[in-house]
Amino acid sequence: MTSDSNTRVVLVQQHPTLADGVLAALLKDLCLEAWHSDPPRAVAAAAALVTLAEHSGLPDVLALAGWGWGIAALVEGRMDDALRHLDDAATRFLHLEQPHAAASVQVSRLIALAMLGRYDEAVTTGLQARDVFLAQGDNLAAGKIELNLGNIYDRRDRYAEAEQFYRTARQRFLMIDDQLHLIQSDNGLANVLSQQQQLHTAADLYSGALARAEALGLEVIQAQIEGNLGNLALDQGRYQQALDYLERSRRRYAALGMPHETALAERELADAYLELNLIPEAITIYERIEPTFEALEMPFEQAWTLAHHGRASLLHGKYDSARALLSRARALFVAEDNPVGEAMVMVLEAWRRYALGAAEEAATTAAAAEALFAAGGPLLWVLSVRWLRGEAARRAGDRMQARHLLLAALATAEAQAVPQVAQRCHTSLGLLAAAEGDHTTAAAAFQQAIELIEALRAPLPAEEFRTAFFADKLTPYAEMARLCLDDPTTDRTAEALLYVERARSRALTDLLGGMLKPVLHPRDSFEVALLEQLDELREELNWLYSQINRAFAGDMLRTTEALEQMQAAVRERETRTLEISRQLRQHSSTIAERVFDAEMELFDLPRLQDDLGDDTALLAYVVLMMNCWLLW
């Protein structure tokens, strides 16, 4: 089997009596067994089967060769070829009156159908094959079908049905003590439980499955689980652990010679780098894998990669490169009939134009993106693009249109409990009022924006893009400082300094991304329980925001119903978080201040003056609106 093609032909010619169905069946079994532990060996077994079939011409050997060659195509990411070979094998088995073998081929065929998006056909085929297996009492084969059906329902966001198939398959594998497929069912079950916000249960299942896969030397399954653990850790804000798992998964796939899986793992790693603002690292990977997706004819993955490469280029200030990348991504999403993907690319293009000062063009592009979001989309993105339309109108000088759009976006953001967008709306409305000379209204708007920012004191890194686009989070602090310094009626220098220092504190807190956690010492069991609930809620919110923001990524293509469910889950957890906040404030002002008022000590001017003493002066410089101010 390790010989080259010419040597295999010579061996078959020298031993013609061995070139029969028995040897072919052994090679097929070897191909299936090596699939999850040694993919190159599986491909070699399939090649040996083809050589055997070409020499013997026996009908059963030809059927087995088609099956093996279909597995090899799956390993190499050639889904159309896999389907063609597997269909041929199933047809040959039926002609040989071997319905069980024909049904067994469907186990592999379901994977190809799912990867090609032919879900309804896959489900129908799978259920028919399962009936054949159950009639013959084959729990192993029936469980394999149920395992693949669970995968299909998971991809379609039908988590309850996916969970049912995974659990049924798991019971069958437990009954016959099939550890390989038990590990796969646990991995699939963990996937759908994580989608239903059962994060700790999912993590336990992943960890147990990974340990057993390592013990059995199942390299492919190890890579799958490591990738899943990496994404779970990333969404929970455990960045070091996430990058470790994702890199391990990528290296394992590369060593196994699986180009499509390697490229997918690299894409996940690049997305993680992008979320962590490691822009050059992300760009390097995107540049490397985009041609791979094109060569493997994986248009959706190529579009996703181009879109995120474009976003990374925006953050890097490479606006011309971003334009070309986003244009290509949009064309692919249009060809894939994916209006949500197209809309999200257009949002990025609107940001590009906004960053270049083309406010009117940005507003037009944002309006077109909002129209496409009628097909569905993450609420945060939808409301963000509405705010962008209003902000672009403000910058373009169309104050009436700006006020109309911003007030409408604010009303929806408040009604749907999306404080990130509400904060931006208040900031833009404050800037609008300040430009009109209405300093009272401007100050009120900026204060409301600051209150919302302070309410989000514990950073959730996935709740927004984490990019320079949203640097306006510090704008209300700077604008309040400017209003204080411009006030002709009284000296508000000390108040201006307070806003400047609060902005600096906020910037440092965000820069640390929540990594600087205060060591809290709750006074009693009540506070212990509340803080444990708070940590769990923050973890779940972090995961939910990340899922919503990545809602159109590959296997996470969300239906409108699924998005609405996640958004409802966000609102429910945000409400519980605020309730715990109130309880802690009522129960212990000390611990409440430490948890909610700041991860870091707030600026205390009287204390600073006491520390400086009577013989020391502090001079503070701040730049506002291109003017340098001296605060002393």
N, C-alpha and C positions, 0 to 999 in steps of 0.2 A: 504493500500500500504506500510505502514511502518512496517507491521507485518513480522514475519519470515515466511519461506516457509510452515511449518506445519500449522501455524495459517491461512495462506491464503487458504490452502486446506480445512480446516474446515469451513471457511466462505463461500466458494463456495458451499460446500455440504449443508450447512444450508440454502442457498438462491439460489437454482438452477434456479429459473425463471429469476434471474438477470444476469446469466452467458450467455449473448448473444452478438450479434454484436454491439449493442449500447454501452454497457459497454466497450467492446474491443476498439471501436473507440475512446471513451473518454480517455482510458488509452494510446492509440497511440498518441493522440493529446498532452496529458500531457508529454509523453516521448519526443516528438519533441520540445515542448515549453521549457522544463527544460534543454535540451541539452546544450544551451549556457549560462544558468544562474545558474543551479544547477545540474551538471552532476550526482552526486549520486542519486538524485531524478529521473533522467531519467533512470538510471540503475534499480532502484526499480520499476518504472512503467513497464519496459520491463519484469522484473521477474514476476510481477503480471499478465501481458499478457500471459506469458508462462503457468503459473498455470491455468489461465482461459481456454486457448486452450486445455491443457491436459484434463481438466474436460469435456468441452463441445464437443470437436471434430468437431465443426462447421467449414465448409470450409473458411468462411470469417474471423472467429476468428483466425484460423491457419495462414492465410495470414498476418493478422495484427500482430500476435505474431512474425512471422518471420521478419517483418519490425522492430518492436521494439527491438528484440534481435540483429538485425544488428546494430541498433543505439548504443546499449549497448557495442557491440564489438568495434565500432569506438571510443567510449569514453575511453575504456580500452586499445586502441592501438593494438587490434587483427584484423589486416586488412584482412587476409585470411578468418577468421571466419566471419567477417562482410560481405565480398563479398558472401560467401556461403549462409548466412541467407537472404541477400537481393535478391540474385538470386532466391532463393526458394519463397520468398514473391512475386516477380514480376511474376513468372510463375503461381502461384496460382491465382493472380488477373486476369491474362489473361484468365485462364480457367473459371473464374467467369464472363468473359466478362466485365471487369472493366478496360478499357484501360487507363483512367485518373489516377486511383490508381496505375496501373503498371508503368506508366510514372513517377508518383510522387516518387516512390521508387528509380528511377534512380538519383534523386537529391542527395540522400545519397550515392548511389552506385558509383557516379563519384568520390567522395572523396577517397573511398577505392581503386579504379582503379588508381587514380593519385599517391597515396602513394606507390602503388606497382609498379609504373613505366609503367603502361599499358596505355600510353597517347593516342595513336591512337584509341584504343578501347573506351576510355573514351570520346573523342571528337565525334566519330561516334554515340555512345549511347546518348550523350547529345543533339546533334542536332536533332536526331530522336524524343527524348522526347519533345524537345521544339516545334517541329512541331505539336505534339498532343495538347500541351497546347495552342498554338496560334490558332489552329482550334477551340478550345472551349472557346476562349476569356479569358483565365486564365493568366493574366499578372503577378500575384504573382509567380506562379509556373514557368512561362517562365523566369522571372527575376532570380529566384534561379538557374536555369540551366545556364543562362548566367554568373552569379556570379561564379559558379564552373568552367565554361569554361575559364573565365578570370584567375582563379587560375592556371589552367593547362597550359595555354599559358605563364603565368608568370614563372612557373617552367621550361619551355622549352626555356626561354630567348627570346621569341617572344613578345616583349613588346608592339609594335604597335597593334597587334591583341588582346592582353590582355586588353590594354586600351580601345579598341573599345567595347569589351564585358562588361567591368566594367561600362563604361559610358551608354551603352544601358540599362543594369540592373538598374543602378542608376535612370535613367529617369522613368522606370517602378515603382520603389519603391516610388519615389517622387509623381507619379501620384496617387497612392493608399495610400499614407501616411503610409508606412510600415517602421517604424523607425529602427527596429532591422536589417532588411536586408539592409537598407540605410547605417547604420553604417558599416556593413560588406563590402559593395561596396566601401565606402569611404576609408576604410582600404586597400582594394585591389588596388584601384586606386592610393593611396599614395605610395604603394609598387612599382608599375611600373613607376610612375613619378620619384621616387628617383633613379631608375635604369636608367632613361633617363636624369639624372643630374638636374632635377627640384627640388632641395633640399628644398627650402623655401616653395614652394607650397605643397610639400609632408608633411613637418612638420606641416603646417597649417591644412591640412586634418587630419593628425593623431591626433592633439590636439583637433580639433572639434569632431572627432569621439570618442575619449576617454572621453570627457566631457559628451557626450550623453549616452555612454555606462554606465558610472558611475551613471547618473541620472536614468537609467532604471534598474540598478542592474544586468547588463549582465557580470557576473564575468569572464566567459571564454573569451569573446571578449575583456574585459579590459586587461586580461593577454596577449592576442595576441598583442594588440596595444602597451602595455607597453614594450613588448619585441622588437617590431619594432622601437619604439622611442629610446630604449636603444642602439640598433645597429646603428641607424642613428647618435645618439650623439657620440657614440664611434668612428665611421668613420670620424666624423667631428672634433675629438680631444676634445670633451667636456666630459672629463672623469668622473668627479663627477656626472654629470647628467646621464651619461650612466650607471654607476654602480648602481645608485639609481633605475632607471627604470628596469634594468635587475634583480635586487634583488626583486623588487616588483612583477615582472612577475613570478619569480621562486616561491616565497612564495604563491602567489595566486593559481598557478597550484597545489602546494603541498596540500594546504588546500582543494582544490576541488577533491582531490583523483584521479588525472590523471597522472599515473606513466610515460607514454611515453612523455607527454608534460613537466612534471616536469624535466625529464632527459634532454630533449632538451634545456630547459631554463637554467638548470645548466651548460650544455656544453657551451652555449653562455657566461655565466658569467665566466666560467673558461678561455675561449678564451680571454675575456676582461682582466682578471688578467694577462694572459700570455703576451698580447700585452703591458701591463703596467709594465712588469718585476716583477710582484708580484708572483714569482715562487712558493714558498711554498703553497700559497693559491690556485694556479691553480692545483698543483699536488694533493692536498687534494681532490678537486672536481673530477678530472679525475679518481682517484682511486675509488671514490664512485660510479660514474655513469657507468663505463665500464661494470661491471657485469649486470647492468640494461639493457643496450642495447643488451647484449648477451642473457639475459633471454627473452627479448621481440622480439628476432629474427630481429634485426635492424642492419644488417651487415655493411652497409655503415657508419652509425653513430658510430658503434663500431670501425671501422677502423680509422675514423677521430679522435676519442677520443684517441686511442692508439698512433696515429702518433703525436698528439700534446702533449700527456703525454711523449712520447719519446723526443720530442723537449725540453720540460720543464726539463726533466732529464739531457739532455745535458747541459743546462744552469746552472744546479745545480751541474755539475761536476760528475754526477752519470753515468759514461759511460757504465758500465755493464748493469745496469737497462735499459738504453736507447737502447742498442743493442737488448735486449729481446723484448722490446715494439715495436721497429721499425720492427723487424722481423715478429711479429704477425700482425702488421698493413699492411705490404706488402703482406702477404699471403691472407688477407681478400680482399685487393684491386685487387689482381690477380683473386681471385674467383669471384669478382664482374665485371671482365673484364673492369677495369678502369685503363688504362695505364698511364694517367696523375697523378692519385693518387699514383700509384706505383712509378712513376718517382720522385715525390716530396718526398716520403719516402726515396728513394735512395739518393736524394740530402742530406737529413739529415744524412743518414748513411755515406756518403762521408765526411761530416763535422766532424762526430764523429771520423773517422779514421784520418782525417787531424789533429784534435785536439790532438790525441794520438801520432802524429809524424809518422804515417804510410803513408807517402806521396805517394808512388807508389800505394798502395791499394786504397787510396782516389782518385787518378787520374783514376784508372780503374773503380771504382764505379761511378764516375762522368761521365765518357764517356758512361757507360751503361744507366745512367739516361738521358743524352742528347739524346741518340738514341730513348728512349721511348717518349721524348717530341715531336717527329715527329708527334704524334697524336694530338698535340696542347698543349698549356700551357701558363701561364703568361710570357710575354717577360722578365720581370725582373728576374724571376727564370731561364729561359733559358740562358740568358746572364750571370747570376751569376754562373751557373754551368760551362759555358765555361771558365770564368775567373778562377774558382777553378781548372780546369784541368791544366791551364797554371801555376798557382801559385804552385800547387802540383808538377808539373814537375820542377819548379825552385828550390823548397825545396829539391827535390830528386837529384838535381845536373845535370839534363838534360837541359842544357842551350839552346841548339838549338831548341828543342821541345818547351820549355817554351816560347822563344821569338816568335816562329811561332804562338802558340796558343794565346798568349797575344795580339799580334798585330792584329790578326784576330778578337778577341773579342772586342778590342778597336775600330776597324773600324766599326763594326756593332753597338756598343754602341753609337758612335758619329753620325752615319747615322740615327739611330732610336731615338736619343735624350734621352739616358738613362744615365745621368751624374753620378749616383751612381756607376754603373759598370765601366764607363770610368775612374772615380777617382781611383778605385781599380787597374785597368789595368796600369795606369800611375805609381802608387805606386810600383806595382810588377816589372814593367820595370825598375824603378829607382833602386830597390834593386838588380836587375839582373846586371845593369850597374855598380853599386857600387862594387859588388862582383868581377867584371872583372877589377876593377881599373879605370874605365872610369868615373871620378868624374864630369866632365862637363856634360855628357849625363845624369848621375844620378841626378844632381842638376836640370837640365831642366825638367826631368820627375817629380820630387818631387814638383817643383814649379807649374807645370800644375795641379797636384793633389790638391795642396793647393788652387789654384784658383777655381777649381770646388767645393771644400768643402766650400769656402767662398761664392760662388754663391748660395749655398743651406743654406744660413744663417738662414732663418726662418725654423725651424725644422718641418718636416712633419712626425710625429711619425710612420705612417703606411707605409712609402715609402720603408722601409727595415725591416729586422727581429727585429731590436732593441735588438740585442743580442751581447754577447761577441765575436761571430764569426766576427763581423764587427768592432771590436775595432781597426782594421788597419786604420780606418779613421784618427787616430792621428799619424800614423806611418810616413807620409811624414814630419810632423813638427819635430819629433824627429830625423829623418834622416838628415834633413837640418841642425839641430843644430849640429849633429855629424860631418857633412862635414865641417861646419864652424870651429869647434874645431880642426879638423884634418888638416886644411889647413896650410901647412908649410911656405907659402909665406907671410902671413900677419896675424895680430892679429884680429880675427873676433869674439872675445868673446861677444861684445855687440850685434852683429847680432845673435849669438847663443841664448843669453838670450831672444831676441825678439821672436824667434821661440818657445822657451820653454813656454813663457808667453802666446803667441797666442794659443798654444795647450791647456794650462790650461783653458783659457777663452772659447775655443771651447768645452772642456769637460764639463764645468759647464753649458754652454748654452744647450748642449744636455741633461745633467742630469735634468735640469729643464723642458725639453721637450716642450719648447715654452711657458711655463706658465708665464714666466717673460716678460710681454709685455710692451714696453715703452709707456708712455702717449705722444701721438703726438699732436701737435697743428699746423695743416696746416694753411698756411697764407692766402689762398683764396679759392674760390669755385672750381677752377681747381684742386688744390691739394686734396680737400675734395673728389671730384668725383674719382680721381685716387686711393686714399687710400681705398675708399669703394670698387672699382673694385678689388683692390689687395686682400683685406680681403675675398671677395667672391671667387676669383680664388684660394686662398690658401685653403679655405674650400672645394671647389670642388676637387682640386688636392688631398687633404688628403683623401677624400671619395673614389676617383678613385683608388689611390694606395692601399687603404685598400681592396677594392673590388677585385682588381687584385691579391693581395697577398693571399686572402682567396677564390680564384676562384674555388677551388674544395671542398668547404664546403657545405654539405647537399643541401639546396635549392638553393645554388649558384653554382651549377655545370655548368660551362660555356662552350658553344660551341666555336670552334675556331673563328667563325665569331663574336660572342659576345665579345671575348677577344680582337680581332683586333679592334673592334669599340671602346672599352674602351681605348686601347693603343693609338689610333688615337686621342681620346678626351684628353688624358694626354698630348700628344705632342702639340696639339692646345692650351691648357691652359698654358703650360710651355712657349710657344712662346709669348703668350699675357702677361704673367708675366714679361718676359724679356723686352718686349716693354714698359710696364709701368715703369719698372726700369729705362730704358733709359730716358723716358719722365720726370720722377721725378728728375733724375740727371741733366738734361738740365734745368729744371725749377727752381730747388732750391737745391743747393749742400748741404745745411744744413740738410734739411729733408731727402735727399737721403742718406746721411751718417748715419743718425739715423736709417733709415729703413733697409738699405742693408749692411752697413759696419759692424754692430754688434748690437745684442740685448743688449749688454753690452759694456762698454767703452773699447776700445782697449788699449793695453799696450803702454805707451808713455815714452820712456827712458829719453829724455831730461827733461821732466816735473818731472820725479821721481828724477833725479839728482838735480834739482832746489829745490825740496821739502826737500831732505835730507840735503842740505847745504854742506859747506866745511868741517865740523867737524864730519860728520857721514858717515860710510861706510855700504854698504849692501853686505852680503855674501849669494849667492844663490847656492844651491846644486842640482844637477840633475843626475839621473842614466841613462846612455846610454850604451847599449850592455854590461850589467853586470859591468860597470865601473862607479864609482862615480866621478863626475866632480865638481869642485868649480869654480863658476863664480863670479868675483868681479871687 
